[in-house]
Amino acid sequence: MDKHQVVIIGAGPAGVTAAIYALRSGCEVLVIEKMMVGGQVATCADIRNFPAIDHLDGLKWSRDTRKQVEDLGGKFLFDEVLDIDSDYHILTLKNSTIEYGDLVLALGS
């Protein structure tokens, strides 16, 4: 069973932001996502509600964000979480089981 210091479930804006901050703090991070980095943002061609940004392409943001997390040393795992055992810090996924130290739920809308 793999063990990870910080596991983040969800790779939308909240999940990748949490990953970036944790990585910059020196943590080892795994982000679990069942679909794609960016969440619903990745499906939007014209985003105009990010502060200080006039226009944003969701798919480009998704690619750039994934690269930023990976460049900082973060890893992504594309799988589905089936069960969270918070007593023993174990996640049961569709294709594996993972032990975690800290868990962040960033489940999106």
Backbone as CSV, one residue per row, in Angstrom:
resi,resn,N_x,N_y,N_z,CA_x,CA_y,CA_z,C_x,C_y,C_z
1,MET,0.842,-1.171,0.000,0.000,0.000,0.000,0.897,1.247,0.000
2,ASP,0.633,2.155,-0.923,1.390,3.407,-0.997,0.969,4.341,0.122
3,LYS,1.926,5.096,0.660,1.630,6.088,1.683,2.063,7.461,1.179
4,HIS,1.206,8.454,1.413,1.475,9.819,0.975,1.250,10.779,2.136
5,GLN,2.125,11.773,2.233,2.033,12.741,3.321,0.726,13.524,3.254
6,VAL,0.438,14.116,2.096,-0.796,14.879,1.895,-1.490,14.328,0.665
7,VAL,-2.771,13.998,0.814,-3.588,13.572,-0.318,-4.722,14.577,-0.463
8,ILE,-4.920,15.027,-1.680,-5.995,15.956,-1.995,-6.937,15.251,-2.951
9,ILE,-8.198,15.200,-2.590,-9.196,14.605,-3.475,-9.883,15.742,-4.217
10,GLY,-9.667,15.782,-5.518,-10.243,16.812,-6.367,-9.173,17.691,-6.973
11,ALA,-9.198,17.848,-8.294,-8.190,18.640,-8.995,-8.794,19.846,-9.696
12,GLY,-9.866,20.375,-9.119,-10.408,21.640,-9.605,-9.596,22.783,-9.023
13,PRO,-10.068,24.017,-9.163,-9.313,25.177,-8.659,-8.938,25.072,-7.178
14,ALA,-9.835,24.615,-6.321,-9.516,24.502,-4.895,-8.467,23.430,-4.634
15,GLY,-8.600,22.291,-5.291,-7.660,21.196,-5.082,-6.251,21.516,-5.554
16,VAL,-6.127,22.100,-6.743,-4.784,22.409,-7.233,-4.167,23.568,-6.452
17,THR,-4.985,24.503,-5.989,-4.457,25.585,-5.153,-3.937,25.018,-3.833
18,ALA,-4.683,24.119,-3.227,-4.225,23.460,-1.993,-2.924,22.711,-2.249
19,ALA,-2.836,22.045,-3.389,-1.618,21.303,-3.729,-0.422,22.240,-3.851
20,ILE,-0.598,23.361,-4.521,0.496,24.317,-4.707,0.985,24.835,-3.353
21,TYR,0.070,25.207,-2.478,0.471,25.725,-1.166,1.158,24.642,-0.332
22,ALA,0.636,23.429,-0.360,1.255,22.337,0.401,2.654,22.023,-0.136
23,LEU,2.791,22.000,-1.452,4.093,21.730,-2.061,5.103,22.821,-1.723
24,ARG,4.658,24.077,-1.767,5.555,25.187,-1.425,5.943,25.165,0.052
25,SER,5.146,24.491,0.869,5.463,24.349,2.294,6.368,23.148,2.564
26,GLY,6.719,22.422,1.497,7.637,21.302,1.645,6.981,19.951,1.809
27,CYS,5.685,19.875,1.615,4.982,18.595,1.759,5.064,17.784,0.469
28,GLU,4.958,16.485,0.623,4.840,15.564,-0.507,3.339,15.429,-0.764
29,VAL,2.896,15.634,-2.012,1.471,15.753,-2.315,1.054,14.820,-3.448
30,LEU,-0.079,14.163,-3.234,-0.750,13.388,-4.274,-2.154,13.956,-4.438
31,VAL,-2.518,14.284,-5.672,-3.866,14.767,-5.977,-4.602,13.654,-6.703
32,ILE,-5.750,13.279,-6.167,-6.566,12.236,-6.791,-7.749,12.895,-7.494
33,GLU,-7.939,12.545,-8.740,-9.020,13.118,-9.545,-9.593,12.017,-10.426
34,LYS,-10.904,11.955,-10.508,-11.485,10.888,-11.334,-11.658,11.274,-12.803
35,MET,-11.624,12.563,-13.105,-11.817,12.962,-14.503,-10.563,13.634,-15.072
36,MET,-10.437,14.961,-14.859,-9.305,15.699,-15.416,-8.962,16.888,-14.538
37,VAL,-7.714,17.309,-14.605,-7.279,18.481,-13.858,-8.075,19.694,-14.332
38,GLY,-8.534,20.475,-13.384,-9.300,21.679,-13.706,-10.768,21.557,-13.372
39,GLY,-11.245,20.334,-13.257,-12.670,20.157,-12.958,-13.531,20.820,-14.015
40,GLN,-14.600,21.467,-13.582,-15.512,22.113,-14.529,-14.868,23.274,-15.267
41,VAL,-13.852,23.896,-14.653,-13.151,25.002,-15.308,-12.557,24.556,-16.643
42,ALA,-12.068,23.333,-16.705,-11.423,22.831,-17.917,-12.381,22.741,-19.095
43,THR,-13.667,22.738,-18.837,-14.651,22.624,-19.914,-15.141,23.983,-20.415
44,CYS,-14.643,25.067,-19.835,-15.093,26.415,-20.193,-14.081,27.101,-21.107
45,ALA,-14.552,27.600,-22.212,-13.665,28.263,-23.169,-13.419,29.724,-22.816
46,ASP,-14.332,30.361,-22.101,-14.217,31.794,-21.836,-14.614,32.084,-20.389
47,ILE,-13.612,32.155,-19.525,-13.847,32.424,-18.107,-13.512,33.878,-17.841
48,ARG,-14.427,34.585,-17.188,-14.214,36.011,-16.939,-14.453,36.383,-15.477
49,ASN,-14.370,35.416,-14.561,-14.630,35.748,-13.162,-13.453,35.457,-12.229
50,PHE,-12.248,35.294,-12.764,-11.060,35.165,-11.923,-10.561,36.581,-11.622
51,PRO,-10.262,36.880,-10.381,-9.767,38.219,-10.039,-8.512,38.571,-10.829
52,ALA,-8.478,39.810,-11.299,-7.330,40.398,-12.000,-7.035,39.759,-13.354
53,ILE,-7.911,38.901,-13.844,-7.709,38.276,-15.155,-8.930,38.578,-16.015
54,ASP,-8.686,39.251,-17.141,-9.791,39.654,-18.007,-10.437,38.467,-18.701
55,HIS,-9.621,37.560,-19.198,-10.135,36.410,-19.955,-9.246,35.201,-19.680
56,LEU,-9.863,34.054,-19.559,-9.115,32.837,-19.265,-9.748,31.674,-20.020
57,ASP,-8.915,30.912,-20.717,-9.373,29.701,-21.377,-9.221,28.544,-20.394
58,GLY,-10.310,27.872,-20.079,-10.304,26.836,-19.057,-9.372,25.677,-19.338
59,LEU,-9.333,25.216,-20.567,-8.473,24.083,-20.909,-6.997,24.461,-20.792
60,LYS,-6.654,25.667,-21.231,-5.264,26.135,-21.091,-4.920,26.268,-19.610
61,TRP,-5.822,26.841,-18.824,-5.587,26.971,-17.384,-5.358,25.601,-16.766
62,SER,-6.156,24.627,-17.181,-6.033,23.270,-16.672,-4.649,22.693,-16.975
63,ARG,-4.199,22.828,-18.214,-2.877,22.322,-18.600,-1.754,23.039,-17.847
64,ASP,-1.857,24.361,-17.764,-0.825,25.152,-17.076,-0.774,24.820,-15.587
65,THR,-1.934,24.634,-14.984,-2.005,24.322,-13.558,-1.424,22.938,-13.286
66,ARG,-1.743,21.988,-14.117,-1.180,20.643,-13.949,0.341,20.693,-14.022
67,LYS,0.862,21.429,-15.009,2.311,21.559,-15.147,2.921,22.215,-13.912
68,GLN,2.273,23.251,-13.388,2.798,23.937,-12.214,2.884,22.994,-11.013
69,VAL,1.835,22.227,-10.779,1.834,21.267,-9.662,2.925,20.223,-9.865
70,GLU,3.037,19.691,-11.073,4.055,18.673,-11.350,5.469,19.249,-11.263
71,ASP,5.652,20.486,-11.724,6.966,21.128,-11.637,7.396,21.326,-10.187
72,LEU,6.430,21.505,-9.286,6.717,21.654,-7.863,6.933,20.299,-7.171
73,GLY,6.726,19.211,-7.921,6.939,17.871,-7.364,5.672,17.116,-7.005
74,GLY,4.523,17.715,-7.263,3.253,17.040,-6.984,2.950,15.961,-8.005
75,LYS,2.138,15.021,-7.586,1.745,13.925,-8.476,0.223,13.869,-8.569
76,PHE,-0.253,13.415,-9.708,-1.684,13.216,-9.924,-1.956,11.729,-10.092
77,LEU,-3.072,11.297,-9.567,-3.547,9.928,-9.755,-4.991,10.029,-10.224
78,PHE,-5.269,9.461,-11.383,-6.615,9.517,-11.932,-7.317,8.212,-11.593
79,ASP,-8.201,8.302,-10.614,-8.903,7.139,-10.077,-10.120,7.656,-9.324
80,GLU,-10.968,6.758,-8.898,-12.180,7.130,-8.166,-12.082,6.668,-6.719
81,VAL,-12.347,7.582,-5.785,-12.334,7.247,-4.365,-13.658,6.579,-4.021
82,LEU,-13.568,5.383,-3.456,-14.764,4.635,-3.078,-15.067,4.736,-1.588
83,ASP,-13.996,4.851,-0.763,-14.199,4.889,0.683,-13.058,5.642,1.359
84,ILE,-13.411,6.396,2.402,-12.432,7.104,3.223,-12.538,6.549,4.635
85,ASP,-11.478,5.927,5.103,-11.418,5.425,6.481,-10.566,6.407,7.268
86,SER,-11.219,7.363,7.923,-10.489,8.422,8.627,-9.847,7.920,9.918
87,ASP,-10.308,6.799,10.453,-9.683,6.241,11.661,-8.287,5.709,11.365
88,TYR,-8.134,5.033,10.230,-6.857,4.414,9.881,-6.123,5.148,8.760
89,HIS,-6.681,6.277,8.307,-6.071,7.089,7.252,-5.838,6.274,5.983
90,ILE,-6.886,5.598,5.545,-6.800,4.762,4.346,-7.903,5.158,3.363
91,LEU,-7.506,5.308,2.115,-8.456,5.556,1.035,-8.555,4.299,0.187
92,THR,-9.765,3.873,-0.057,-9.989,2.778,-0.990,-10.402,3.390,-2.313
93,LEU,-9.614,3.122,-3.335,-9.897,3.627,-4.674,-10.397,2.487,-5.537
94,LYS,-10.884,2.826,-6.692,-11.369,1.802,-7.607,-10.257,0.829,-7.987
95,ASN,-9.018,1.350,-8.126,-7.913,0.523,-8.610,-6.780,0.303,-7.619
96,SER,-6.876,0.849,-6.413,-5.797,0.687,-5.435,-6.259,1.124,-4.050
97,THR,-5.354,1.016,-3.099,-5.579,1.485,-1.736,-4.402,2.356,-1.352
98,ILE,-4.689,3.471,-0.693,-3.651,4.442,-0.353,-3.761,4.811,1.118
99,GLU,-2.609,4.933,1.758,-2.551,5.435,3.126,-2.117,6.906,3.061
100,TYR,-2.706,7.736,3.912,-2.387,9.157,3.870,-2.096,9.691,5.274
101,GLY,-1.341,10.791,5.307,-1.099,11.487,6.567,-2.160,12.539,6.800
102,ASP,-2.304,13.449,5.850,-3.331,14.497,5.906,-4.173,14.413,4.646
103,LEU,-5.449,14.751,4.801,-6.386,14.644,3.693,-7.108,15.958,3.499
104,VAL,-7.171,16.416,2.243,-7.921,17.616,1.874,-9.021,17.190,0.905
105,LEU,-10.252,17.548,1.226,-11.375,17.279,0.322,-11.688,18.548,-0.443
106,ALA,-11.499,18.502,-1.744,-11.781,19.638,-2.619,-12.695,19.116,-3.728
107,LEU,-13.924,18.840,-3.346,-14.833,18.068,-4.199,-15.577,18.891,-5.247
108,GLY,-15.375,20.189,-5.268,-15.979,21.010,-6.311,-17.457,21.283,-6.084
109,SER,-18.089,21.748,-7.144,-19.486,22.167,-7.023,-20.402,20.978,-6.876
